[in-house]
Structures are given as structure tokens and as C-alpha cells.
Amino acid sequence: MENMINNTFIDFLIKAKKSTYANSTIEKVKSSRVGSSDYHYEEKIDNKKYIYHDTYFGGTKFMGEEVVYCDSNKPVWGMNYYGVTFDDTLGEEAMDNALRPALMKVGEDKSVIPVRGISQFENNRYVYTFKTTGTIENFDGTEQIYKDNNLIYELHCSGGLIK
């Protein structure tokens, strides 16, 4: 378990994130709990089955968790998150212009842990930022979106190894 986090794991996590919520063409899977929205990705790598599951509740105010399983039904890594869109009229507009494009760049910026997006992304008057502390084994992060220099969205996340 201690050497669970390696390049294979990181590459899988990045691919899973780009193959679920961040990718606007991917469809949700059946809800795992009442009222949840869920995404699922799995891949066999080096004879091990990796499974990624993201489940969240809400829309402009939401909470959720991501979990990775490796070769069993036992979770090995996870992340919890809570986000708020301060201007409800910009919900989907902000997601389509800033959040999803920034999340599709996960792993491209080595200055932040590859658990959300890159440290900064700008598009159509939106500015996305993401800051982390710690390591992928034990971290905290804050994601923000500004429109015309006004904070319109903020997410806090934390996670790491599960044992």
C-alpha cells in the first residue's frame, strides 16, 4: 500500500478524471445513492484492475467524493470536496467556460498535485485558479473561479491514501 502511489497510479488518476466529469461528452452512470450524480471509469493496467468512482450531490452548492480501488473492492485513495457557486445565474456558464476546460488539463501543471485542474486557466473573462498543500498521499486544495475579477465559485478538497 505504501508504494501504491507511483507513475502508473498517477497516470490512471489523470486519465480517469479526463474520462468523467471534466469531459462534457461523458454520460453519468446509474446513481449509487439516492440523489447522487455518479461517474465511473476503470482500466486494467499491468494485470491490475483500477477503478475510479466520483459521486456528488447538488448543483450550484455541491459535495462529493472520488475513490480509487486497485485490484479489489477495497478503496486505496480518495478525495472529498465541497463547492459553492456564489452567482447561481452563472452555474453552467462558469462550468462550461472555466471549470471543465481547466479540469481537462489535470496533470499538465507540475506545480499542483494532479487532483483537480492546473494552477491557473483563463477563458472568456473567467479565471480559474487551483492551489494545493501536501502530497497526493495527504493533501488539501482550494479551487476558485473569477469572472471579471469577482469571485463566483469556490471549492475545497482534501484527500489522500486510504488504509
Residue frames as qw, qx, qy, qz and C-alpha x, y, z in Angstrom:
[[0.000, 0.883, 0.469, 0.000, 0.00, 0.00, 0.00],
 [0.333, -0.756, 0.054, 0.561, 2.76, 2.47, 0.90],
 [0.208, -0.315, 0.554, 0.742, 4.18, 2.35, -2.63],
 [0.411, 0.597, 0.687, -0.046, 0.70, 2.45, -4.16],
 [0.240, 0.930, 0.061, -0.272, 1.29, 6.00, -5.42],
 [0.535, -0.242, 0.532, 0.610, 3.56, 5.66, -8.44],
 [0.119, 0.302, -0.413, -0.851, 3.55, 6.87, -12.04],
 [0.141, -0.240, -0.897, -0.343, 1.08, 4.14, -13.05],
 [0.109, -0.616, -0.695, 0.355, -1.38, 5.30, -10.37],
 [0.008, -0.560, -0.026, 0.828, -0.91, 9.00, -11.25],
 [0.102, 0.122, -0.657, -0.737, -1.38, 8.29, -14.97],
 [0.138, -0.419, -0.889, -0.125, -4.55, 6.29, -14.23],
 [0.084, -0.639, -0.510, 0.570, -5.95, 9.04, -11.98],
 [0.048, 0.436, -0.233, -0.868, -5.33, 11.71, -14.64],
 [0.153, -0.053, -0.802, -0.575, -6.91, 9.55, -17.36],
 [0.132, -0.503, -0.843, 0.138, -9.91, 8.76, -15.12],
 [0.017, -0.613, -0.301, 0.730, -10.50, 12.43, -14.33],
 [0.137, 0.351, -0.429, -0.821, -10.34, 13.33, -18.04],
 [0.238, -0.112, -0.875, -0.405, -12.79, 10.49, -18.79],
 [0.167, -0.545, -0.784, 0.247, -15.51, 11.52, -16.32],
 [0.014, -0.845, -0.413, 0.339, -16.98, 14.87, -15.13],
 [0.201, -0.589, 0.266, 0.736, -14.29, 17.07, -16.73],
 [0.078, -0.010, 0.757, 0.648, -15.22, 15.69, -20.15],
 [0.449, 0.234, 0.227, -0.832, -18.59, 17.22, -21.06],
 [0.611, 0.203, -0.548, -0.534, -19.31, 14.43, -23.58],
 [0.258, 0.046, -0.945, 0.197, -19.19, 11.65, -20.95],
 [0.590, -0.463, -0.331, -0.573, -22.51, 10.50, -19.54],
 [0.407, -0.443, 0.597, -0.531, -23.19, 9.83, -15.88],
 [0.347, -0.020, -0.936, -0.055, -23.69, 6.28, -14.67],
 [0.558, -0.572, -0.542, -0.261, -26.56, 4.98, -12.51],
 [0.269, -0.724, 0.300, -0.560, -26.73, 6.78, -9.15],
 [0.484, 0.098, -0.812, 0.312, -25.05, 4.87, -6.34],
 [0.111, -0.343, -0.685, 0.633, -27.15, 6.64, -3.67],
 [0.113, 0.800, 0.589, 0.014, -30.46, 8.49, -3.65],
 [0.041, 0.982, 0.103, -0.154, -29.99, 11.91, -5.22],
 [0.477, -0.560, 0.432, 0.523, -26.37, 11.41, -6.32],
 [0.645, 0.722, -0.194, -0.159, -24.74, 12.05, -9.69],
 [0.752, -0.403, 0.485, 0.191, -22.06, 9.48, -10.49],
 [0.554, 0.696, -0.428, -0.158, -19.21, 8.86, -12.90],
 [0.862, -0.284, 0.416, 0.060, -17.23, 5.64, -13.23],
 [0.526, 0.705, -0.466, -0.096, -14.01, 4.72, -15.04],
 [0.806, -0.387, 0.445, 0.049, -11.97, 1.53, -14.93],
 [0.566, 0.686, -0.449, -0.082, -8.93, 0.16, -16.68],
 [0.951, -0.231, 0.106, 0.177, -6.71, -2.91, -16.46],
 [0.259, 0.861, -0.415, 0.136, -3.03, -1.93, -16.17],
 [0.189, 0.488, -0.819, 0.237, -0.18, -4.42, -15.67],
 [0.492, -0.186, -0.849, -0.053, -2.69, -7.16, -14.76],
 [0.088, -0.317, -0.635, 0.699, -4.29, -4.97, -12.07],
 [0.019, -0.684, -0.614, -0.392, -7.82, -3.61, -12.27],
 [0.137, -0.129, -0.267, 0.945, -8.03, 0.10, -11.38],
 [0.073, -0.694, -0.676, -0.238, -11.47, 1.58, -10.69],
 [0.090, -0.005, -0.181, 0.979, -12.31, 5.28, -10.22],
 [0.132, -0.664, -0.717, -0.166, -15.70, 6.41, -8.96],
 [0.044, 0.066, -0.155, 0.985, -16.87, 10.01, -8.49],
 [0.203, -0.632, -0.736, -0.131, -20.20, 10.69, -6.77],
 [0.098, 0.009, -0.232, 0.968, -21.64, 14.08, -5.83],
 [0.029, -0.686, -0.716, 0.126, -24.82, 15.73, -4.63],
 [0.023, -0.795, -0.203, 0.571, -26.23, 19.11, -5.60],
 [0.569, 0.682, 0.293, 0.354, -25.59, 21.65, -8.33],
 [0.201, 0.811, -0.130, 0.533, -24.55, 25.19, -7.52],
 [0.374, -0.611, 0.579, -0.388, -23.83, 24.06, -3.95],
 [0.921, 0.131, -0.332, -0.157, -22.47, 20.53, -4.03],
 [0.405, -0.618, 0.665, -0.112, -20.43, 17.96, -2.19],
 [0.931, 0.257, -0.195, -0.171, -18.89, 14.72, -3.25],
 [0.560, -0.567, 0.591, 0.124, -16.10, 12.23, -3.19],
 [0.689, 0.523, -0.473, -0.164, -13.81, 10.40, -5.55],
 [0.733, -0.422, 0.530, -0.065, -12.45, 6.94, -4.70],
 [0.533, 0.526, -0.634, -0.194, -9.88, 4.72, -6.44],
 [0.894, -0.233, 0.361, -0.130, -9.82, 0.97, -5.98],
 [0.323, 0.623, -0.688, -0.187, -6.92, -1.21, -7.10],
 [0.436, 0.192, -0.877, -0.068, -7.34, -4.94, -7.69],
 [0.182, -0.282, -0.877, 0.343, -10.02, -5.36, -5.03],
 [0.209, -0.760, -0.502, -0.355, -13.18, -3.88, -3.58],
 [0.527, -0.629, -0.258, 0.510, -11.07, -2.04, -1.01],
 [0.244, 0.955, 0.042, 0.165, -10.56, 1.71, -1.60],
 [0.775, -0.089, -0.074, 0.622, -6.90, 2.83, -1.74],
 [0.235, -0.039, 0.020, 0.971, -7.15, 6.58, -2.44],
 [0.011, 0.745, 0.659, 0.097, -9.87, 9.19, -2.13],
 [0.142, 0.082, -0.042, 0.986, -10.79, 12.85, -2.18],
 [0.001, -0.716, -0.658, 0.233, -13.73, 14.74, -0.64],
 [0.193, 0.135, 0.183, 0.954, -14.88, 18.10, -1.98],
 [0.055, 0.750, 0.585, -0.304, -17.42, 20.86, -1.35],
 [0.267, 0.108, 0.316, 0.904, -18.10, 23.66, -3.83],
 [0.119, 0.731, 0.497, -0.451, -20.29, 26.75, -3.99],
 [0.285, 0.416, 0.402, 0.764, -21.27, 28.91, -6.94],
 [0.106, -0.382, -0.407, 0.823, -21.92, 32.37, -5.49],
 [0.385, 0.349, -0.124, -0.845, -23.89, 33.60, -8.51],
 [0.604, 0.188, 0.762, -0.136, -26.49, 30.95, -9.38],
 [0.594, 0.727, 0.090, -0.331, -27.17, 32.60, -12.74],
 [0.284, 0.739, -0.585, -0.175, -23.64, 31.65, -13.87],
 [0.788, -0.268, 0.538, -0.132, -23.72, 27.97, -12.86],
 [0.859, 0.267, 0.396, 0.184, -23.46, 26.09, -16.15],
 [0.423, 0.888, -0.094, 0.157, -21.85, 29.03, -17.96],
 [0.241, -0.803, 0.536, -0.101, -18.95, 29.05, -15.48],
 [0.797, -0.181, 0.576, 0.029, -18.63, 25.26, -15.62],
 [0.788, 0.513, 0.298, 0.164, -18.51, 25.24, -19.43],
 [0.354, 0.892, -0.137, 0.244, -16.15, 28.22, -19.80],
 [0.065, -0.768, 0.549, -0.325, -13.80, 27.72, -16.88],
 [0.675, -0.405, 0.562, -0.252, -14.20, 24.61, -14.74],
 [0.938, 0.182, 0.296, -0.008, -14.40, 21.75, -17.23],
 [0.634, 0.710, -0.217, 0.216, -11.68, 23.14, -19.55],
 [0.116, -0.747, 0.573, -0.317, -9.35, 23.64, -16.55],
 [0.778, -0.270, 0.525, -0.215, -10.10, 20.15, -15.21],
 [0.906, 0.418, 0.063, 0.026, -9.30, 18.65, -18.63],
 [0.398, 0.757, -0.424, 0.298, -5.77, 20.00, -18.15],
 [0.755, -0.586, 0.269, -0.118, -5.19, 17.97, -14.96],
 [0.898, -0.132, 0.267, 0.324, -1.62, 16.69, -14.83],
 [0.585, 0.666, 0.087, 0.455, -0.22, 19.30, -17.23],
 [0.050, -0.837, 0.247, -0.485, 0.95, 21.65, -14.45],
 [0.726, -0.015, -0.592, 0.348, 3.58, 20.06, -12.18],
 [0.043, 0.348, -0.400, 0.847, 3.25, 22.93, -9.65],
 [0.629, -0.205, 0.278, -0.696, -0.02, 21.44, -8.29],
 [0.369, -0.055, 0.921, -0.109, -0.99, 17.91, -7.28],
 [0.260, 0.014, -0.662, -0.702, -2.98, 16.32, -10.16],
 [0.060, 0.331, 0.885, -0.320, -6.29, 16.07, -8.31],
 [0.316, 0.760, 0.395, -0.408, -8.29, 18.89, -9.96],
 [0.586, 0.791, 0.109, 0.137, -7.07, 21.31, -12.65],
 [0.629, 0.307, -0.142, 0.700, -3.98, 23.40, -13.32],
 [0.339, -0.371, -0.383, 0.775, -2.81, 26.30, -11.15],
 [0.204, 0.572, 0.134, -0.783, -4.37, 28.93, -13.45],
 [0.309, 0.321, 0.763, 0.469, -6.55, 28.94, -16.57],
 [0.187, 0.470, 0.134, -0.852, -8.20, 31.87, -18.35],
 [0.131, 0.273, 0.813, 0.497, -11.07, 31.74, -20.85],
 [0.140, -0.609, -0.546, -0.559, -13.83, 34.19, -21.88],
 [0.227, -0.659, 0.148, -0.701, -13.44, 36.64, -18.96],
 [0.876, -0.459, -0.046, -0.140, -13.18, 33.72, -16.50],
 [0.236, 0.615, -0.694, 0.291, -10.08, 32.96, -14.44],
 [0.927, -0.288, -0.221, -0.096, -9.72, 29.57, -12.76],
 [0.092, 0.665, -0.657, 0.343, -7.14, 29.01, -10.00],
 [0.926, -0.277, -0.243, -0.080, -6.17, 25.92, -8.01],
 [0.044, 0.677, -0.619, 0.396, -3.76, 25.72, -5.07],
 [0.904, -0.238, -0.352, -0.055, -2.74, 22.66, -3.07],
 [0.191, -0.698, 0.623, -0.296, -0.69, 21.83, 0.01],
 [0.771, -0.230, 0.572, -0.161, 0.75, 18.45, 0.89],
 [0.010, -0.293, 0.863, 0.411, 1.29, 15.47, -1.38],
 [0.598, -0.038, -0.531, -0.599, -1.09, 13.23, -3.29],
 [0.473, -0.136, -0.845, 0.211, -0.92, 10.88, -0.26],
 [0.281, -0.650, -0.560, 0.431, -2.32, 13.62, 2.07],
 [0.230, 0.173, 0.227, 0.930, -3.45, 16.98, 0.66],
 [0.133, 0.724, 0.494, -0.463, -5.77, 19.97, 0.82],
 [0.299, 0.161, 0.458, 0.822, -6.73, 22.21, -2.06],
 [0.207, 0.668, 0.374, -0.609, -8.73, 25.30, -2.97],
 [0.319, 0.301, 0.635, 0.636, -10.19, 25.93, -6.40],
 [0.120, 0.650, 0.315, -0.681, -11.67, 29.30, -7.38],
 [0.369, 0.464, 0.556, 0.583, -13.28, 30.86, -10.44],
 [0.033, -0.560, -0.156, 0.813, -13.45, 34.59, -11.01],
 [0.380, 0.623, 0.542, 0.417, -15.47, 36.40, -13.65],
 [0.132, 0.806, 0.067, 0.574, -14.41, 39.99, -14.33],
 [0.233, 0.383, -0.575, 0.685, -12.29, 39.86, -11.13],
 [0.613, -0.346, 0.242, -0.668, -15.30, 38.83, -8.99],
 [0.076, -0.162, 0.974, -0.137, -15.14, 35.50, -7.11],
 [0.672, 0.005, -0.206, -0.712, -18.10, 33.46, -8.39],
 [0.946, -0.058, -0.286, -0.139, -17.16, 29.90, -7.35],
 [0.060, -0.644, 0.709, -0.282, -15.03, 28.17, -4.73],
 [0.937, -0.092, -0.310, -0.133, -14.30, 24.52, -3.96],
 [0.280, -0.658, 0.662, -0.224, -12.33, 22.99, -1.09],
 [0.925, 0.108, -0.342, -0.127, -10.96, 19.47, -1.37],
 [0.286, -0.632, 0.697, -0.184, -8.86, 17.13, 0.72],
 [0.973, 0.094, -0.069, -0.201, -7.77, 13.57, 0.42],
 [0.014, 0.654, -0.756, 0.020, -5.05, 11.00, 0.13],
 [0.368, 0.136, -0.919, -0.041, -4.30, 7.35, 0.78],
 [0.762, -0.332, 0.057, -0.552, -6.93, 5.17, 2.46],
 [0.512, 0.205, -0.825, 0.124, -5.83, 2.29, 4.66]]
